[in-house]
Amino acid sequence: MQTMKRAILSLLCCLLTITLWGNRYIATGEIKVMAEKDANSKVLGRIQNHGEIEVTGISNNWWKINYNGKDAYILGKHLKQAGRAGDLIDLNDPDTIFIIIGSVLVIFVILGGTQRQLAARYPKPGSSQLSKVKSQFSYWYQCLNCNAYIKNSAEPRTAGCTQAQAHSWINLGEAGDVKYLCKKCSTFVAMKSEPGEEGCLRGGTHEWRKF
C-alpha cells in the first residue's frame, strides 16, 4: 500500500513539474503559426521542419508559442521535445490552473492519509495513544528497601516505604502466567519469563523456582 502511494505521489509530482515548466520543442514538419487557437484564424507565418520553438503555454491541442516576440498558437501534435528546460507556462490559462490545483490537492490528500497511518502505527512519546498501549502491559516491581512488590503498568510512586524515606523500585519483568517463587525471601510473582535476580533481601540475589 505504501509503495503504491509513493508511486502515485511520484507520478503526480512529475505531472505537476511538466505542467509548471515548459520546454523547447522541435517541429517535425512545416507548421502553420496561427493568431488564435482556431484553425480559421489568421496565419502569422510558418515554422519549417526541425525549427526550434519556445512553448509558453498548453491548452488542449493548441500550444502557445513565442513567435517573433508575440504570442501565437500552433498544433502541438507536430512537435517533439528538444530536451532543454524552458520557461514557465502561462498561468493565466484556465486549463493550466485547473491541472495545478488538482495535482496539488491530490498530493496533499495522499500525504495526509499517509501521515495519519504513520501516526496511528507509531504514536508520539507522551501521547494518549501511546499511554493506552503501555497500559496494556503490566510489570512486577520490588522495593530494595522494604521488599514490597507490586504489579503495575509503570514504575510505582516512591512514597510510603516502611524502611526508608522512599521506595527504591526495581523492575523484575513483564507479568504473565508462569509462577515463580524465590526460595530465599518467598517473593511470589507470575511472569512471562524468569524474573531478574537482583533485589533479594536474603542474600543479594533471588533464587527463583518455577512451578
HELIX and SHEET records of a PDB file:
HELIX    1   1 GLN A    2  LEU A   20  1                                  19    
HELIX    2   2 GLY A   76  HIS A   78  5                                   3    
HELIX    3   3 PRO A   94  ARG A  121  1                                  28    
HELIX    4   4 SER A  128  SER A  135  1                                   8    
SHEET    1   A 5 LYS A  70  LEU A  75  0                                        
SHEET    2   A 5 TRP A  62  TYR A  67 -1                                        
SHEET    3   A 5 GLU A  52  SER A  59 -1                                        
SHEET    4   A 5 TRP A  21  ALA A  27 -1                                        
SHEET    5   A 5 LEU A  79  LEU A  88 -1                                        
SHEET    1   B 2 ILE A  31  MET A  34  0                                        
SHEET    2   B 2 VAL A  43  ILE A  47 -1                                        
SHEET    1   C 4 TYR A 149  ASN A 152  0                                        
SHEET    2   C 4 TYR A 139  CYS A 143 -1                                        
SHEET    3   C 4 TRP A 169  CYS A 182 -1                                        
SHEET    4   C 4 PHE A 188  MET A 191 -1                                        
SHEET    1   D 4 TYR A 149  ASN A 152  0                                        
SHEET    2   D 4 TYR A 139  CYS A 143 -1                                        
SHEET    3   D 4 TRP A 169  CYS A 182 -1                                        
SHEET    4   D 4 TRP A 208  LYS A 210 -1                                        
SHEET    1   E 2 GLU A 198  CYS A 200  0                                        
SHEET    2   E 2 GLY A 204  THR A 205 -1                                        
END                                                                             
